[in-house]
Amino acid sequence: MNAGPGNPSGAGGRGRRRRGRRPPNHRGGGGGQGRDRHNTGGGIYSAPMDHSYRAVLGGDNGHKGGRGMRPGFAPAYQPPDPEPLPTREDATSRIFAFVDDLFFLAKIQETARKMNVKVEFVKTDKDLLERMKQNGEEKPSLIIFDLNNANAKPLTLIPKLKSRLKKGTSIIGFLSHVQGDLKQKAHEVGCDMVLPRSAFSQNLPQLLRRHGAAEEEAGVQ
């Protein structure tokens, strides 16, 4: 009869309830909030740390000045430009180019000017033969083909020129690095070297200087 909510046993129950409420206020509740922030990424530490690691490790892969560089790739080596050839007023053109792309046309012209080399741009094989006659039938040292120059029909013209000029003339073509089939076909019809556009641009000063030198100078080199 005396047992009930007002008995000491009931008071003990209220005391246990109070003790049961305290841990959530200090440990359980605080821990839950910390876990929530950690799990959702909304904590004040996790987001800035993630961002800083992405900036240092993912953005430039640990290389200074690597903006725009793919992770794991070092900057491409750029060979220094060679010394220009001595200026010769009577120099004839030993390099001809079947190039109508304005970007590469301007690049070849500018590089040839720096190297003191004469480069003539032609559109057909008749143009090339006419220029050769003007040069005293001297064979070209180098003929450059933009293999995407449809007007020049490189795959048809290269074997004709190779048969006529023999080994005294080098024929170099350039194309996009993804055009594997065209590269193979160019080699099959007689193109001595086929380069991606980037490699052609990087090696252009060396190519023009080597093939633009007079025959006696080329023999010394």
Helices and strands as residue ranges (DSSP letters): H 8-23, I 24-28, H 29-40, H 46-53, I 54-59, E 95-98, H 102-115, E 119-121, H 125-134, E 142-146, G 150-152, H 154-165, G 166-168, E 170-175, H 180-188, E 193-196, H 197-212, H 215-220
